[in-house]
Amino acid sequence: MSDRDFRSAAAKVLDREEVEGVLSQSFYAERPRAMPRSARAEERPQHYKVICISMYTEDLSKLDAMVDALKARGLTKANRSALIRYALAGVDLDSVPKGL
């Protein structure tokens, strides 16, 4: 088949207006603009924040072992965050060593 035959066959199958309509509505359509940062922040839960902290691998291993022990005792919802929150609740600031 020659190029002319292929073009003729394509023209019979593809309606030019239909193809242009599909392309203009989807492929070439204007992208929706991203929400302003302040609007996105309002959608997030306000009762907690996701943070990133650094911990030594040895401390993480100890924390994970504690979580595993709690889960073995039946506390199925135990996780790193919950255990850290529990530990924070029991900290006595007056007994924290100065060289912390």
mmCIF file of the C-alpha atoms, coordinates in Angstrom:
data_MODEL
# 
_entry.id   MODEL 
# 
loop_
_atom_site.group_PDB 
_atom_site.id 
_atom_site.type_symbol 
_atom_site.label_atom_id 
_atom_site.label_alt_id 
_atom_site.label_comp_id 
_atom_site.label_asym_id 
_atom_site.label_entity_id 
_atom_site.label_seq_id 
_atom_site.pdbx_PDB_ins_code 
_atom_site.Cartn_x 
_atom_site.Cartn_y 
_atom_site.Cartn_z 
_atom_site.occupancy 
_atom_site.B_iso_or_equiv 
_atom_site.pdbx_formal_charge 
_atom_site.auth_seq_id 
_atom_site.auth_comp_id 
_atom_site.auth_asym_id 
_atom_site.auth_atom_id 
_atom_site.pdbx_PDB_model_num 
ATOM 1   C CA . MET A 1 1   ? 0.000   0.000  0.000  1.00 0.00 ? 1   MET A CA 1 
ATOM 2   C CA . SER A 1 2   ? 1.242   3.470  -0.814 1.00 0.00 ? 2   SER A CA 1 
ATOM 3   C CA . ASP A 1 3   ? 1.149   6.543  1.434  1.00 0.00 ? 3   ASP A CA 1 
ATOM 4   C CA . ARG A 1 4   ? -1.754  7.831  -0.616 1.00 0.00 ? 4   ARG A CA 1 
ATOM 5   C CA . ASP A 1 5   ? -3.735  4.632  0.058  1.00 0.00 ? 5   ASP A CA 1 
ATOM 6   C CA . PHE A 1 6   ? -3.055  4.899  3.813  1.00 0.00 ? 6   PHE A CA 1 
ATOM 7   C CA . ARG A 1 7   ? -4.181  8.536  3.921  1.00 0.00 ? 7   ARG A CA 1 
ATOM 8   C CA . SER A 1 8   ? -7.312  7.679  1.997  1.00 0.00 ? 8   SER A CA 1 
ATOM 9   C CA . ALA A 1 9   ? -8.125  4.805  4.340  1.00 0.00 ? 9   ALA A CA 1 
ATOM 10  C CA . ALA A 1 10  ? -7.494  6.968  7.398  1.00 0.00 ? 10  ALA A CA 1 
ATOM 11  C CA . ALA A 1 11  ? -9.684  9.727  6.017  1.00 0.00 ? 11  ALA A CA 1 
ATOM 12  C CA . LYS A 1 12  ? -12.573 7.244  5.625  1.00 0.00 ? 12  LYS A CA 1 
ATOM 13  C CA . VAL A 1 13  ? -12.228 6.031  9.230  1.00 0.00 ? 13  VAL A CA 1 
ATOM 14  C CA . LEU A 1 14  ? -11.345 9.255  11.031 1.00 0.00 ? 14  LEU A CA 1 
ATOM 15  C CA . ASP A 1 15  ? -13.583 12.298 10.765 1.00 0.00 ? 15  ASP A CA 1 
ATOM 16  C CA . ARG A 1 16  ? -11.308 15.366 10.953 1.00 0.00 ? 16  ARG A CA 1 
ATOM 17  C CA . GLU A 1 17  ? -13.752 17.436 13.033 1.00 0.00 ? 17  GLU A CA 1 
ATOM 18  C CA . GLU A 1 18  ? -14.265 14.606 15.497 1.00 0.00 ? 18  GLU A CA 1 
ATOM 19  C CA . VAL A 1 19  ? -10.528 14.071 15.928 1.00 0.00 ? 19  VAL A CA 1 
ATOM 20  C CA . GLU A 1 20  ? -9.908  17.801 16.415 1.00 0.00 ? 20  GLU A CA 1 
ATOM 21  C CA . GLY A 1 21  ? -12.767 17.988 18.904 1.00 0.00 ? 21  GLY A CA 1 
ATOM 22  C CA . VAL A 1 22  ? -11.395 15.137 20.995 1.00 0.00 ? 22  VAL A CA 1 
ATOM 23  C CA . LEU A 1 23  ? -7.883  16.545 20.927 1.00 0.00 ? 23  LEU A CA 1 
ATOM 24  C CA . SER A 1 24  ? -8.983  20.069 21.821 1.00 0.00 ? 24  SER A CA 1 
ATOM 25  C CA . GLN A 1 25  ? -11.156 18.880 24.715 1.00 0.00 ? 25  GLN A CA 1 
ATOM 26  C CA . SER A 1 26  ? -8.666  16.503 26.276 1.00 0.00 ? 26  SER A CA 1 
ATOM 27  C CA . PHE A 1 27  ? -5.131  16.501 24.937 1.00 0.00 ? 27  PHE A CA 1 
ATOM 28  C CA . TYR A 1 28  ? -4.818  20.208 24.225 1.00 0.00 ? 28  TYR A CA 1 
ATOM 29  C CA . ALA A 1 29  ? -7.245  21.349 26.906 1.00 0.00 ? 29  ALA A CA 1 
ATOM 30  C CA . GLU A 1 30  ? -6.055  23.914 29.413 1.00 0.00 ? 30  GLU A CA 1 
ATOM 31  C CA . ARG A 1 31  ? -4.901  22.262 32.606 1.00 0.00 ? 31  ARG A CA 1 
ATOM 32  C CA . PRO A 1 32  ? -6.816  23.101 35.752 1.00 0.00 ? 32  PRO A CA 1 
ATOM 33  C CA . ARG A 1 33  ? -4.759  25.406 37.904 1.00 0.00 ? 33  ARG A CA 1 
ATOM 34  C CA . ALA A 1 34  ? -3.467  24.154 41.211 1.00 0.00 ? 34  ALA A CA 1 
ATOM 35  C CA . MET A 1 35  ? -5.261  25.322 44.302 1.00 0.00 ? 35  MET A CA 1 
ATOM 36  C CA . PRO A 1 36  ? -3.496  28.050 46.233 1.00 0.00 ? 36  PRO A CA 1 
ATOM 37  C CA . ARG A 1 37  ? -1.421  26.690 49.097 1.00 0.00 ? 37  ARG A CA 1 
ATOM 38  C CA . SER A 1 38  ? -3.692  28.304 51.684 1.00 0.00 ? 38  SER A CA 1 
ATOM 39  C CA . ALA A 1 39  ? -6.774  26.574 50.251 1.00 0.00 ? 39  ALA A CA 1 
ATOM 40  C CA . ARG A 1 40  ? -5.041  23.188 50.346 1.00 0.00 ? 40  ARG A CA 1 
ATOM 41  C CA . ALA A 1 41  ? -4.002  23.739 53.954 1.00 0.00 ? 41  ALA A CA 1 
ATOM 42  C CA . GLU A 1 42  ? -7.626  24.309 54.963 1.00 0.00 ? 42  GLU A CA 1 
ATOM 43  C CA . GLU A 1 43  ? -8.559  20.858 53.658 1.00 0.00 ? 43  GLU A CA 1 
ATOM 44  C CA . ARG A 1 44  ? -5.975  19.129 55.839 1.00 0.00 ? 44  ARG A CA 1 
ATOM 45  C CA . PRO A 1 45  ? -6.844  17.946 59.319 1.00 0.00 ? 45  PRO A CA 1 
ATOM 46  C CA . GLN A 1 46  ? -5.915  20.558 61.891 1.00 0.00 ? 46  GLN A CA 1 
ATOM 47  C CA . HIS A 1 47  ? -5.569  18.249 64.916 1.00 0.00 ? 47  HIS A CA 1 
ATOM 48  C CA . TYR A 1 48  ? -2.209  16.786 63.858 1.00 0.00 ? 48  TYR A CA 1 
ATOM 49  C CA . LYS A 1 49  ? 0.798   17.463 61.641 1.00 0.00 ? 49  LYS A CA 1 
ATOM 50  C CA . VAL A 1 50  ? 3.099   15.106 59.821 1.00 0.00 ? 50  VAL A CA 1 
ATOM 51  C CA . ILE A 1 51  ? 6.701   15.787 60.789 1.00 0.00 ? 51  ILE A CA 1 
ATOM 52  C CA . CYS A 1 52  ? 10.096  14.306 60.064 1.00 0.00 ? 52  CYS A CA 1 
ATOM 53  C CA . ILE A 1 53  ? 12.595  13.599 62.827 1.00 0.00 ? 53  ILE A CA 1 
ATOM 54  C CA . SER A 1 54  ? 16.008  11.977 62.864 1.00 0.00 ? 54  SER A CA 1 
ATOM 55  C CA . MET A 1 55  ? 16.654  8.979  65.079 1.00 0.00 ? 55  MET A CA 1 
ATOM 56  C CA . TYR A 1 56  ? 19.582  6.641  65.432 1.00 0.00 ? 56  TYR A CA 1 
ATOM 57  C CA . THR A 1 57  ? 18.993  3.210  63.903 1.00 0.00 ? 57  THR A CA 1 
ATOM 58  C CA . GLU A 1 58  ? 19.611  1.601  67.296 1.00 0.00 ? 58  GLU A CA 1 
ATOM 59  C CA . ASP A 1 59  ? 16.843  3.745  68.833 1.00 0.00 ? 59  ASP A CA 1 
ATOM 60  C CA . LEU A 1 60  ? 14.491  2.879  65.987 1.00 0.00 ? 60  LEU A CA 1 
ATOM 61  C CA . SER A 1 61  ? 15.186  -0.814 66.469 1.00 0.00 ? 61  SER A CA 1 
ATOM 62  C CA . LYS A 1 62  ? 14.390  -0.451 70.172 1.00 0.00 ? 62  LYS A CA 1 
ATOM 63  C CA . LEU A 1 63  ? 11.204  1.481  69.368 1.00 0.00 ? 63  LEU A CA 1 
ATOM 64  C CA . ASP A 1 64  ? 10.107  -1.146 66.846 1.00 0.00 ? 64  ASP A CA 1 
ATOM 65  C CA . ALA A 1 65  ? 10.802  -3.935 69.341 1.00 0.00 ? 65  ALA A CA 1 
ATOM 66  C CA . MET A 1 66  ? 8.620   -2.142 71.899 1.00 0.00 ? 66  MET A CA 1 
ATOM 67  C CA . VAL A 1 67  ? 5.826   -1.748 69.348 1.00 0.00 ? 67  VAL A CA 1 
ATOM 68  C CA . ASP A 1 68  ? 6.082   -5.456 68.465 1.00 0.00 ? 68  ASP A CA 1 
ATOM 69  C CA . ALA A 1 69  ? 5.912   -6.375 72.165 1.00 0.00 ? 69  ALA A CA 1 
ATOM 70  C CA . LEU A 1 70  ? 2.784   -4.250 72.636 1.00 0.00 ? 70  LEU A CA 1 
ATOM 71  C CA . LYS A 1 71  ? 1.160   -5.842 69.593 1.00 0.00 ? 71  LYS A CA 1 
ATOM 72  C CA . ALA A 1 72  ? 2.015   -9.302 70.955 1.00 0.00 ? 72  ALA A CA 1 
ATOM 73  C CA . ARG A 1 73  ? 0.188   -8.294 74.151 1.00 0.00 ? 73  ARG A CA 1 
ATOM 74  C CA . GLY A 1 74  ? -2.930  -7.552 72.122 1.00 0.00 ? 74  GLY A CA 1 
ATOM 75  C CA . LEU A 1 75  ? -2.587  -3.815 71.542 1.00 0.00 ? 75  LEU A CA 1 
ATOM 76  C CA . THR A 1 76  ? -3.137  -4.143 67.790 1.00 0.00 ? 76  THR A CA 1 
ATOM 77  C CA . LYS A 1 77  ? -3.195  -0.381 67.186 1.00 0.00 ? 77  LYS A CA 1 
ATOM 78  C CA . ALA A 1 78  ? 0.265   0.147  68.695 1.00 0.00 ? 78  ALA A CA 1 
ATOM 79  C CA . ASN A 1 79  ? 2.672   1.996  66.402 1.00 0.00 ? 79  ASN A CA 1 
ATOM 80  C CA . ARG A 1 80  ? 5.716   4.240  66.599 1.00 0.00 ? 80  ARG A CA 1 
ATOM 81  C CA . SER A 1 81  ? 3.722   7.465  66.831 1.00 0.00 ? 81  SER A CA 1 
ATOM 82  C CA . ALA A 1 82  ? 1.407   6.203  69.549 1.00 0.00 ? 82  ALA A CA 1 
ATOM 83  C CA . LEU A 1 83  ? 4.310   4.933  71.656 1.00 0.00 ? 83  LEU A CA 1 
ATOM 84  C CA . ILE A 1 84  ? 6.220   8.210  71.293 1.00 0.00 ? 84  ILE A CA 1 
ATOM 85  C CA . ARG A 1 85  ? 3.082   10.181 72.281 1.00 0.00 ? 85  ARG A CA 1 
ATOM 86  C CA . TYR A 1 86  ? 2.657   7.944  75.337 1.00 0.00 ? 86  TYR A CA 1 
ATOM 87  C CA . ALA A 1 87  ? 6.297   8.453  76.318 1.00 0.00 ? 87  ALA A CA 1 
ATOM 88  C CA . LEU A 1 88  ? 5.993   12.236 75.905 1.00 0.00 ? 88  LEU A CA 1 
ATOM 89  C CA . ALA A 1 89  ? 3.037   12.289 78.274 1.00 0.00 ? 89  ALA A CA 1 
ATOM 90  C CA . GLY A 1 90  ? 5.209   10.756 81.010 1.00 0.00 ? 90  GLY A CA 1 
ATOM 91  C CA . VAL A 1 91  ? 8.261   13.010 80.720 1.00 0.00 ? 91  VAL A CA 1 
ATOM 92  C CA . ASP A 1 92  ? 9.164   14.937 83.863 1.00 0.00 ? 92  ASP A CA 1 
ATOM 93  C CA . LEU A 1 93  ? 11.034  18.001 82.627 1.00 0.00 ? 93  LEU A CA 1 
ATOM 94  C CA . ASP A 1 94  ? 12.608  18.567 86.056 1.00 0.00 ? 94  ASP A CA 1 
ATOM 95  C CA . SER A 1 95  ? 14.359  15.185 85.847 1.00 0.00 ? 95  SER A CA 1 
ATOM 96  C CA . VAL A 1 96  ? 15.789  15.640 82.335 1.00 0.00 ? 96  VAL A CA 1 
ATOM 97  C CA . PRO A 1 97  ? 19.612  15.723 82.543 1.00 0.00 ? 97  PRO A CA 1 
ATOM 98  C CA . LYS A 1 98  ? 21.319  18.961 81.496 1.00 0.00 ? 98  LYS A CA 1 
ATOM 99  C CA . GLY A 1 99  ? 23.548  17.204 78.945 1.00 0.00 ? 99  GLY A CA 1 
ATOM 100 C CA . LEU A 1 100 ? 20.573  15.958 76.961 1.00 0.00 ? 100 LEU A CA 1 
# 
